[in-house]
Amino acid sequence: MRAELKQKKSQSSRRANRVRARIRGTAERPRLSVYRSNRAYYAQVINDDLGTTLAAGNTTKSGSVEKLGTDIAKAANSAGVNKVVFDRGSLAYKGNLAKLAQAAREGGLEF
């Protein structure tokens, strides 16, 4: 069982590295990074040039991924960000991740 978990974690990190190799957040177009734990979804808008987080949120406060998407869009807009690069990490773009992205688009972010 231990070897299976180690392999799964290795595959996940390889997928995340493959996605992030092509993505870089700048001052004009920061990176919207999404992470999923066993309990919640976390989203951050990150300027990789300066290494700073411009906006952040999670579902433990709001309860749903749609609410997180609109909250992160409002926080990013108040920080002066309209366009972002979407960083899905090792997650597949379907289900709750797609709902979060759609809500962020409807909230005013442009991918």
N, C-alpha and C positions, 0 to 999 in steps of 0.2 A: 504494500500500500504506500509506503514511504517513497518508493521510486516513482510511482505514478504521480504523486503530488509534486515531486521535484521536477518531473518532466512537464507537467501542466504549467507550473510557474515559469519554467524556462521558455516554453512556447509563448506564454503571455508576454513576457518581457521582450522576446524577439519581435512579436507583432507590434508592440508599443514603440520599440526602437525603429522599426521599419517605417511606421507612420511619422514619427517625429523627425526622421532624417530629412524629410522633405518640407517640414513646417518650421517656420521661425517667426516669432512675433516681433514686430517693430513698433516704433512710436506711432506711425501712421496707421498700422494695422496689427494690433496686438493679437495674441493667441488666446482663444477661449478653450481652456483645458477642462475636460470632464473626467472624473474619477468615480468609480462605483465600489463601495465597500459592501459588506454583508447587510448593513443597516441603512445606508443612505447613499445619495448621489451628492457629489461635491463639484462645484464649478468655479473656475477662477479666470479672470481676464488678466493676462500676464504680458508685460513689456519685456521681452528677452534682451533687448539692447541694454537696458538699465538694470534688469534683474528685479523688477518690482511688480507687485500685484496691484492692479488698479481697482478691481472689484472682485468680490467673492461671495458665495452663498452655498447653502446646502439644504437638503430636503428635511432634515430633522427639525428645522424651524418652521418650514412652510408646509410640509406634509405631502406635496405632490410634485412631480417633475415639471408639470406645466407651470405651476406657481414659481418654481425655481427658475425656469426659463424666462418668465416675465420679470422676476426680481433681478436676475443678473443683467437683463437688458436695460432695466431702469437704472441700476447702479452704474453700468458702463456708460449710458447716455449722460448721467450726471457727472461722470469723470471726463466727458468730452470725447467718447469713443462711439463711432457709428458703424465702422467696418472692423470685422475680426476675421481671423483664420481659425477654422474649427479643428480642434485637436481631440479626436475621439480616443486616443491612446490605444489600448488593446481591445476595446469594445467594438462589437459589430454595430453598424449603423442600422438599427431596427428597434422596435419596441419602445421602451421608455427613453432611450437615447434619441431616437427620431422625434419623439414627442417633445423632449426638452429643446432640441434644435428648432423645431417648428414654432414653439412658444417664444423662443428668443427672437426668431425672425419677425413674428407678429408683434413683439415688443419693441421693435425698431432696429435690431442689429442686422447688418448685411454681411453675409458670408461670401 
